[in-house]
């Protein structure tokens, strides 16, 4: 059974770059048709899809975040990373990684527990 675990700093200062890691166990991030997503949730905006990286390395971004977000992967560590630049207090949220197993338009069927991020000086 796949497990996803998000990790990163709980506190980031405004204008800095946030870096988060999703470590996957029990399954490979290169398994065909699997996509690995970053999603965040805040009281103000609700659930917001940020982007995804596919099993072949192709990357999709939310148009609203494309200029600030960068998603990558380390296949040797079975990890997905998210970098979000120029953060503001509006980027405060719980950040999740989640898996799709039937391509980028299928259901998000496995989720990590999430990691809280606060943006404050």
FISETI-131100 format. One record per residue (C-alpha): z, x, y. Coordinates in Angstrom, 2 decimals, padded with zeros to 5 digits. Layout:
REM FISETI-131100
(rec (Z,X,Y)) ...
//
This chain:
REM FISETI-131100
(rec (000.00,000.00,000.00)) (rec (-001.04,001.43,003.34)) (rec (001.58,002.19,005.96)) (rec (000.93,002.92,009.62)) (rec (003.51,004.66,011.80)) (rec (003.12,005.08,015.54)) (rec (004.84,007.91,017.36)) (rec (004.95,009.31,020.86)) (rec (007.12,009.70,023.94)) (rec (009.06,006.63,024.89)) (rec (008.96,007.52,028.58)) (rec (006.03,008.75,030.64)) (rec (005.82,009.40,034.36)) (rec (003.21,007.69,036.53)) (rec (-000.13,009.52,036.77)) (rec (000.55,011.45,033.55)) (rec (-001.38,011.14,030.32)) (rec (000.18,009.19,027.48)) (rec (-000.45,010.56,024.01)) (rec (000.31,008.51,020.88)) (rec (-000.24,009.23,017.21)) (rec (-000.69,006.84,014.31)) (rec (000.07,008.44,010.96)) (rec (-001.47,006.66,007.99)) (rec (-000.08,006.89,004.48)) (rec (-001.18,005.18,001.30)) (rec (-004.81,005.18,002.32)) (rec (-007.46,007.38,003.87)) (rec (-008.74,006.91,007.41)) (rec (-012.22,007.75,006.11)) (rec (-012.34,004.90,003.59)) (rec (-015.66,003.08,004.07)) (rec (-015.63,000.06,006.37)) (rec (-012.08,000.74,007.55)) (rec (-011.44,000.72,011.28)) (rec (-008.29,001.89,012.98)) (rec (-007.31,000.12,016.14)) (rec (-004.97,000.62,019.06)) (rec (-003.44,-002.53,020.48)) (rec (-000.70,-002.99,023.01)) (rec (001.57,-005.86,023.90)) (rec (003.42,-006.58,027.09)) (rec (005.09,-009.72,028.45)) (rec (002.65,-009.77,031.35)) (rec (-000.63,-009.34,029.46)) (rec (000.21,-010.36,025.92)) (rec (-001.76,-008.64,023.16)) (rec (-004.49,-006.34,024.42)) (rec (-007.01,-004.60,022.22)) (rec (-007.64,-001.06,023.50)) (rec (-010.11,000.45,021.10)) (rec (-010.82,001.60,017.57)) (rec (-012.21,004.44,015.55)) (rec (-014.19,003.79,012.44)) (rec (-014.30,005.48,009.06)) (rec (-017.32,007.54,010.09)) (rec (-015.79,008.56,013.40)) (rec (-017.55,006.11,015.68)) (rec (-015.40,004.88,018.53)) (rec (-015.19,001.54,020.32)) (rec (-013.35,000.96,023.57)) (rec (-012.23,-002.00,025.59)) (rec (-014.45,-002.02,028.68)) (rec (-011.41,-002.31,030.89)) (rec (-009.83,000.84,029.53)) (rec (-012.83,002.95,028.65)) (rec (-012.48,005.18,031.70)) (rec (-008.88,006.09,030.85)) (rec (-008.61,005.88,027.07)) (rec (-009.61,008.45,024.48)) (rec (-009.29,007.82,020.75)) (rec (-009.67,010.58,018.19)) (rec (-008.67,011.42,014.66)) (rec (-007.51,014.28,012.50)) (rec (-008.77,013.69,008.98)) (rec (-006.77,016.61,007.58)) (rec (-003.56,014.93,008.73)) (rec (-004.80,011.35,008.25)) (rec (-003.88,010.56,011.84)) (rec (-005.36,008.60,014.69)) (rec (-004.53,009.49,018.27)) (rec (-004.70,007.65,021.57)) (rec (-004.63,009.30,024.95)) (rec (-004.34,007.16,028.05)) (rec (-004.71,008.95,031.36)) (rec (-003.40,008.14,034.82)) (rec (-000.75,005.77,033.55)) (rec (000.96,003.31,035.87)) (rec (003.94,001.00,035.35)) (rec (001.42,-001.62,034.24)) (rec (000.83,000.45,031.10)) (rec (004.35,-000.28,029.94)) (rec (004.02,-001.96,026.56)) (rec (004.62,-001.75,022.87)) (rec (001.71,000.15,021.36)) (rec (000.51,-000.63,017.85)) (rec (-002.05,000.78,015.50)) (rec (-003.68,-001.61,013.06)) (rec (-006.28,-001.49,010.32)) (rec (-009.39,-003.49,009.59)) (rec (-010.90,-003.14,006.14)) (rec (-014.22,-004.98,006.51)) (rec (-015.67,-003.48,009.65)) (rec (-014.88,-003.79,013.36)) (rec (-015.07,-007.58,013.49)) (rec (-012.77,-008.33,010.59)) (rec (-009.12,-009.29,010.70)) (rec (-006.42,-006.80,011.58)) (rec (-004.68,-006.88,008.24)) (rec (-002.16,-004.04,008.43)) (rec (-000.02,-003.10,011.41)) (rec (002.44,-000.41,012.30)) (rec (005.84,-001.28,013.67)) (rec (004.85,-000.29,017.19)) (rec (006.26,002.16,019.67)) (rec (007.67,001.24,023.06)) (rec (006.29,003.07,026.08)) (rec (007.88,002.90,029.53)) (rec (006.18,004.33,032.60)) (rec (008.69,005.37,035.21)) (rec (009.46,008.28,037.46)) 
//
